[in-house]
Structures are given as C-alpha cells and as structure tokens.
Amino acid sequence: MSKNKKNISDEELDRDIRNLYLDPEKDDHIPLVGDEYFYKIYGKENYEKMKSERVEKLKKEKERLGLT
C-alpha cells in the first residue's frame, strides 16, 4: 500500500472541511442522512469510532487555522 494513499476517513475529513467553506446554496447536492444509514455500512461501533476521530481531527484543524 502506498504511503501517499489516504484512507477513506481522511478523504471524508478533507471533504467535510472543504464543505465548511462552501456557500450553502452550492452544497444542496450533499444528501442529508442519519446515523442509521452509516451504522448499516460501517457497523455502529466502527462508525462511532470514525465519528469521534473525525471530530478530533476537525478540532485540531480548526486550532491550526486559528478558528478557535
């Protein structure tokens, strides 16, 4: 596996950070789904772990950017 290849959660984090700065009128293509949808895909424990890791990464990125 290549060192430069991102895992899915990193790609999702990158997308989420970019979406924070999109004009709300331009992000209507992003579907809104509940946690139950992701529980079916990843399993409840895995998704909760991914979600908490994403929150931590987002917090660190906001601190790095001086937004908090």
C-alpha positions in Angstrom: 0.0 0.0 0.0 1.3 3.4 -1.0 2.3 5.9 1.7 0.6 8.7 -0.2 -2.7 6.9 -0.4 -5.3 8.4 2.0 -7.7 6.1 3.8 -11.4 6.8 3.5 -11.8 8.6 6.7 -9.1 11.1 5.8 -10.8 11.7 2.4 -14.1 12.2 4.2 -12.5 14.7 6.6 -11.0 16.6 3.7 -14.4 16.8 2.0 -16.0 17.9 5.3 -13.5 20.7 5.9 -13.9 21.9 2.3 -17.7 21.8 2.7 -17.5 24.1 5.8 -16.5 26.9 3.5 -19.0 26.3 0.7 -21.8 28.7 0.2 -25.0 26.9 1.5 -26.6 27.5 -1.9 -23.9 25.4 -3.6 -24.0 22.4 -1.2 -27.5 21.3 -1.8 -26.2 18.2 -3.7 -24.9 16.7 -0.4 -27.6 14.3 0.8 -28.6 14.5 4.5 -28.8 11.1 6.1 -29.0 10.0 9.6 -26.5 7.9 11.6 -28.6 4.8 11.0 -27.5 4.8 7.3 -23.8 4.7 8.3 -24.4 2.1 11.0 -25.6 -0.2 8.2 -22.5 0.5 6.2 -19.7 0.6 8.8 -21.4 -1.0 11.9 -22.3 1.1 14.9 -19.1 0.7 16.8 -16.8 1.4 13.8 -18.9 4.4 12.8 -18.9 5.9 16.3 -15.2 5.5 16.4 -14.8 7.1 13.0 -17.1 10.0 14.0 -15.1 10.7 17.2 -11.8 10.6 15.3 -13.2 13.0 12.8 -14.3 15.4 15.5 -10.9 15.3 17.0 -9.2 15.9 13.6 -11.6 18.7 12.8 -10.8 20.3 16.2 -7.1 20.1 15.6 -7.5 21.6 12.1 -9.6 24.5 13.5 -6.9 25.1 16.1 -4.2 25.0 13.4 -6.2 27.5 11.3 -6.8 29.8 14.3 -10.6 29.4 14.2 -10.9 28.5 17.9 
